[in-house]
Amino acid sequence: MFLTYDDQEDILFIKFIDRPVLQDVSYSWNVNIGFTDKGIGQITILDAKECGLMPIEFDTKLQNVL
């Protein structure tokens, strides 16, 4: 999994698998999901900070799991 955030454009990009995207689907004005032959390949979220998705905070209980 690869995660990146562009703070100037407020875009959160999450890539799950490194396969070609076959279809992009918009689920709202700011969420695009890229589908591969294996399922969801990537998610792009516009205005991520404005929507409350950034900064990402992890529960300390999960540190040992990740």
C-alpha positions in Angstrom: 0.0 0.0 0.0 1.2 3.5 -0.8 -0.2 6.7 0.7 0.6 10.2 -0.2 -0.9 13.6 0.6 -0.4 16.9 -1.3 -1.0 19.6 1.3 -1.0 22.5 -1.3 -3.8 20.8 -3.4 -5.3 19.0 -0.3 -5.4 15.7 -2.2 -5.1 12.3 -0.4 -4.0 9.4 -2.7 -4.1 5.8 -1.5 -2.8 3.0 -3.8 -3.5 -0.5 -2.7 -2.0 -2.6 -5.6 0.3 -1.8 -8.5 -2.0 -2.9 -11.3 -3.4 -0.9 -14.2 -6.7 0.9 -13.5 -9.4 -0.3 -15.8 -12.2 2.0 -14.7 -12.5 5.1 -12.6 -15.7 5.7 -10.7 -16.7 9.0 -8.9 -18.7 8.3 -5.8 -19.1 12.0 -5.0 -17.6 15.3 -6.2 -14.4 14.6 -4.3 -13.9 10.8 -4.2 -12.6 8.8 -7.1 -12.0 5.0 -7.0 -9.9 3.3 -9.5 -10.8 -0.3 -10.2 -8.3 -2.9 -11.5 -8.9 -6.5 -12.6 -8.4 -7.5 -8.9 -10.8 -5.0 -7.3 -10.1 -1.5 -5.8 -6.6 -0.4 -6.9 -6.6 3.2 -5.7 -8.6 6.0 -4.1 -8.2 9.7 -4.6 -9.9 12.1 -2.2 -10.0 15.8 -3.0 -10.2 18.4 -0.2 -9.2 15.7 2.3 -8.2 18.0 5.1 -11.4 20.1 4.6 -13.4 16.8 4.9 -11.6 15.9 8.2 -9.6 13.0 6.7 -6.2 14.6 7.4 -4.1 14.4 9.4 -4.4 10.7 9.8 -4.1 9.5 13.4 -3.4 6.0 14.3 -4.6 4.4 17.5 -1.6 3.4 19.6 -3.2 0.0 20.2 -2.7 -0.7 16.5 1.0 0.1 16.3 2.0 -3.4 17.0 -0.4 -4.8 14.5 0.8 -2.5 11.6 
